[in-house]
């Protein structure tokens, strides 16, 4: 098999994808912005490149058959040139998208990129996870203080462990029969945001309280942290929706991997030191 190129190779999901492919003895190339800081497994070919600068990508795509694409941020400006470049070199693409519907309005960045990929001529597969369990790391400082103030404590989510996303990605990258598939991925259970905080507290052996924060107050804080009003407003709207319409639980992970998806408690145990 020719090389598999993994973008986002030092991120929460990409790092696990690279490691699993390397452990399987496959030829994996990792695209990173700074090779000196990558700290990836021995034997992985690490190359410098930036998806927001398409002119840096041609060397990374040499002799590449399959690309695992994780797009940085939410700006679509350079996406089409990158997809065109990938299509000129590779045969298959597995895109880490998001839990979206083909008919959602307004159209999201992930929908735009999926449409570009569909028309690229590449054999494609989309992974569409819902909420990432790793996003709760944003509460770490508050958890250490014993109180999490955040909006919509009753928002119910089926958060997925990044290791499950990576395991599905590796399965799809290394097996046939996934062309044209869009896999909705989730964890195996729903927990409200307040329940997620309680689970983390139990894992670290410390009582942690939840306090509902007014959405407008949260919006100001998130704007300062994220800097993108559209993304902030979209996140707040989604959390609000999950109060009355909980996030969907799917069995896709179990069907593809032959084992149950990892629970949120298992994720918290894996990340216990991040909250201490």
VMD Tcl script that draws the C-alpha trace (Angstrom):
set ca {
  {0.00 0.00 0.00}
  {1.19 3.51 -0.75}
  {1.44 6.00 2.04}
  {-1.45 7.26 4.16}
  {-1.24 10.98 4.87}
  {-2.68 12.08 8.19}
  {-3.41 15.78 8.64}
  {-4.07 17.21 12.09}
  {-1.53 14.62 13.18}
  {-0.78 16.16 16.57}
  {-4.42 16.79 17.51}
  {-6.69 14.82 19.84}
  {-7.83 12.42 17.11}
  {-4.95 12.61 14.63}
  {-2.30 11.59 17.14}
  {-4.20 8.38 17.90}
  {-4.72 7.69 14.19}
  {-1.00 8.06 13.48}
  {-0.06 5.82 16.40}
  {-2.49 3.05 15.44}
  {-1.38 3.07 11.79}
  {2.29 2.97 12.82}
  {1.67 0.09 15.24}
  {0.02 -1.81 12.38}
  {3.22 -1.44 10.35}
  {1.65 0.78 7.70}
  {3.42 3.55 5.83}
  {2.09 6.66 7.52}
  {3.09 10.25 6.84}
  {2.12 12.94 9.33}
  {1.51 16.51 8.20}
  {2.46 19.02 10.91}
  {3.30 22.69 11.10}
  {6.35 22.18 13.31}
  {8.10 18.79 13.01}
  {10.40 19.60 15.92}
  {7.46 19.66 18.32}
  {5.45 16.77 16.86}
  {6.57 13.98 19.25}
  {5.09 11.20 17.12}
  {6.00 7.50 17.23}
  {9.30 6.29 15.86}
  {9.07 5.26 12.23}
  {6.43 7.83 11.31}
  {7.45 10.09 8.46}
  {6.85 13.64 9.65}
  {6.60 16.42 7.07}
  {6.06 20.13 7.39}
  {2.95 21.63 5.81}
  {-0.05 23.84 6.46}
  {-3.55 23.25 5.09}
  {-4.16 27.00 5.09}
  {-1.16 27.39 2.76}
  {-1.82 24.97 -0.14}
  {1.51 25.76 -1.76}
  {3.23 23.85 1.10}
  {1.39 20.57 0.49}
  {2.66 19.06 -2.75}
  {5.73 17.32 -1.19}
  {3.53 15.83 1.54}
  {1.19 14.32 -1.06}
  {3.90 12.61 -3.11}
  {3.19 8.85 -3.34}
  {0.10 9.16 -1.13}
  {-2.91 6.93 -1.81}
  {-5.22 7.89 1.06}
  {-5.64 11.12 3.03}
  {-7.18 11.49 6.48}
  {-8.34 15.08 6.50}
  {-8.87 17.12 9.66}
  {-9.53 20.72 8.76}
  {-7.97 23.41 11.02}
  {-10.60 25.76 12.42}
  {-13.65 26.82 10.50}
  {-12.34 29.00 7.67}
  {-13.19 27.61 4.25}
  {-11.13 30.06 2.22}
  {-8.35 27.64 1.22}
  {-10.43 24.46 1.31}
  {-11.17 24.12 -2.42}
  {-7.52 24.46 -3.55}
  {-6.55 21.85 -0.97}
  {-9.24 19.41 -2.12}
  {-8.16 19.94 -5.73}
  {-4.56 19.22 -4.79}
  {-5.47 16.08 -2.87}
  {-7.57 14.86 -5.81}
  {-4.59 15.35 -8.14}
  {-2.42 13.02 -6.03}
  {-4.53 10.62 -3.94}
  {-7.31 8.12 -4.62}
  {-9.24 8.13 -1.36}
  {-10.09 10.63 1.35}
  {-11.55 10.14 4.83}
  {-12.81 13.45 6.17}
  {-13.39 14.11 9.87}
  {-16.55 16.14 9.50}
  {-19.23 16.81 12.14}
  {-22.69 15.54 13.01}
  {-24.58 17.42 10.30}
  {-27.48 16.68 8.01}
  {-27.22 17.14 4.27}
  {-30.26 19.41 4.50}
  {-29.28 21.56 7.51}
  {-29.73 25.31 7.14}
  {-27.85 27.53 7.29}
  {-25.11 25.60 5.53}
  {-22.15 24.90 7.80}
  {-18.47 24.83 6.93}
  {-18.46 21.03 7.20}
  {-21.32 20.78 4.71}
  {-19.45 23.03 2.28}
  {-16.31 20.93 2.54}
  {-18.26 17.69 2.19}
  {-19.85 19.03 -1.02}
  {-16.43 19.92 -2.41}
  {-15.17 16.43 -1.65}
  {-18.23 14.78 -3.22}
  {-17.48 16.59 -6.49}
  {-13.70 16.02 -6.40}
  {-13.63 12.59 -8.03}
  {-12.09 11.08 -4.89}
  {-13.41 7.93 -3.26}
  {-14.70 9.52 -0.05}
  {-15.90 8.61 3.43}
  {-17.20 11.10 5.99}
  {-16.93 10.59 9.74}
  {-19.58 12.68 11.49}
  {-19.04 12.62 15.26}
  {-21.30 14.52 17.62}
  {-19.90 16.14 20.74}
  {-16.29 15.35 21.64}
  {-15.72 14.30 25.26}
  {-12.41 16.17 25.02}
  {-14.28 19.47 24.82}
  {-15.02 19.14 28.54}
  {-11.31 19.79 29.15}
  {-12.37 23.43 28.82}
  {-13.88 23.09 32.31}
  {-10.61 21.90 33.88}
  {-9.75 25.12 35.73}
  {-13.28 25.43 37.13}
  {-13.31 21.77 38.15}
  {-10.15 22.33 40.15}
  {-11.98 25.15 41.94}
  {-14.98 22.90 42.65}
  {-17.67 24.78 40.71}
  {-18.42 24.79 36.97}
  {-20.44 27.79 35.77}
  {-21.68 27.15 32.24}
  {-24.98 27.53 30.39}
  {-27.57 24.80 29.86}
  {-26.71 22.25 32.52}
  {-29.67 20.11 31.37}
  {-28.34 19.84 27.80}
  {-28.04 16.10 27.18}
  {-25.21 14.82 25.00}
  {-23.77 11.51 23.79}
  {-20.12 12.53 23.94}
  {-17.58 10.38 22.12}
  {-14.07 9.44 23.19}
  {-11.42 10.62 20.72}
  {-9.92 7.12 20.79}
  {-13.15 5.75 19.31}
  {-13.09 8.31 16.50}
  {-9.49 7.37 15.77}
  {-10.26 3.64 15.85}
  {-13.11 4.10 13.38}
  {-10.87 6.26 11.17}
  {-8.15 3.60 11.10}
  {-10.70 0.89 10.33}
  {-12.07 2.91 7.42}
  {-8.59 3.86 6.17}
  {-7.40 0.26 6.12}
  {-10.43 -1.69 4.90}
  {-12.66 -1.71 1.85}
  {-16.35 -1.04 1.45}
  {-16.63 2.46 2.91}
  {-16.76 4.52 -0.27}
  {-19.65 6.99 -0.23}
  {-20.46 6.32 3.44}
  {-21.23 9.04 5.97}
  {-20.91 7.57 9.48}
  {-22.68 9.31 12.37}
  {-20.60 8.62 15.49}
  {-21.46 9.05 19.16}
  {-20.75 7.73 22.60}
  {-22.92 4.91 24.01}
  {-25.00 6.99 26.43}
  {-26.47 10.42 27.08}
  {-25.44 12.57 30.02}
  {-26.46 16.12 30.78}
  {-23.64 18.62 31.10}
  {-24.26 18.73 34.86}
  {-23.98 14.92 34.97}
  {-20.73 15.05 33.02}
  {-19.26 17.35 35.66}
  {-20.45 15.01 38.42}
  {-18.78 12.03 36.72}
  {-15.48 13.90 36.44}
  {-15.74 14.81 40.12}
  {-16.30 11.16 41.05}
  {-13.31 10.06 38.99}
  {-10.95 12.58 40.60}
  {-12.44 12.04 44.06}
  {-13.66 15.58 44.54}
  {-17.15 17.07 44.76}
  {-17.77 19.46 41.87}
  {-20.95 21.55 41.67}
  {-22.73 22.83 38.60}
  {-24.11 26.36 38.39}
  {-26.11 27.44 35.36}
  {-24.57 30.54 33.78}
  {-26.77 33.04 31.92}
  {-26.26 32.46 28.17}
  {-25.44 36.12 27.48}
  {-22.71 36.09 30.11}
  {-21.32 32.89 28.62}
  {-21.44 34.43 25.15}
  {-19.18 37.29 26.21}
  {-16.70 34.89 27.77}
  {-16.69 32.58 24.74}
  {-16.26 35.48 22.33}
  {-13.14 36.50 24.22}
  {-11.82 32.93 24.06}
  {-12.89 31.86 20.55}
  {-13.15 35.17 18.70}
  {-15.77 33.93 16.20}
  {-19.29 35.22 16.88}
  {-20.91 32.84 14.39}
  {-19.30 29.82 16.01}
  {-20.12 31.03 19.53}
  {-23.77 31.67 18.69}
  {-24.00 28.30 16.94}
  {-22.59 26.50 19.97}
  {-24.96 28.23 22.37}
  {-27.92 27.48 20.11}
  {-26.93 23.81 19.93}
  {-26.57 23.48 23.71}
  {-29.98 25.09 24.11}
  {-31.49 22.60 21.65}
  {-30.03 19.62 23.53}
  {-32.07 20.54 26.62}
  {-35.33 19.46 24.99}
  {-33.94 17.34 22.14}
  {-31.01 15.25 23.46}
  {-28.16 14.40 21.15}
  {-28.61 11.22 19.14}
  {-26.98 7.99 20.31}
  {-25.79 5.83 17.43}
  {-24.44 2.27 17.35}
  {-22.03 2.96 14.50}
  {-18.87 2.54 16.59}
  {-19.99 -0.89 17.78}
  {-21.07 -1.98 14.29}
  {-17.75 -0.98 12.73}
  {-15.39 -2.06 15.50}
  {-17.23 -5.05 16.97}
  {-17.14 -3.64 20.50}
  {-19.16 -1.06 22.44}
  {-18.17 2.58 22.27}
  {-16.21 3.85 25.28}
  {-18.25 5.55 27.99}
  {-17.79 9.09 29.27}
  {-16.56 7.68 32.57}
  {-13.87 5.74 30.72}
  {-12.87 8.96 28.98}
  {-12.71 10.82 32.31}
  {-10.53 8.06 33.78}
  {-8.18 8.32 30.79}
  {-7.92 12.09 31.40}
  {-7.96 12.11 35.19}
  {-4.63 13.93 35.48}
  {-5.87 16.75 33.21}
  {-8.38 17.75 35.89}
  {-6.10 17.59 38.93}
}
mol new
graphics top color blue
foreach p $ca { graphics top sphere $p radius 0.5 }
foreach p [lrange $ca 0 end-1] q [lrange $ca 1 end] { graphics top cylinder $p $q radius 0.2 }
display resetview
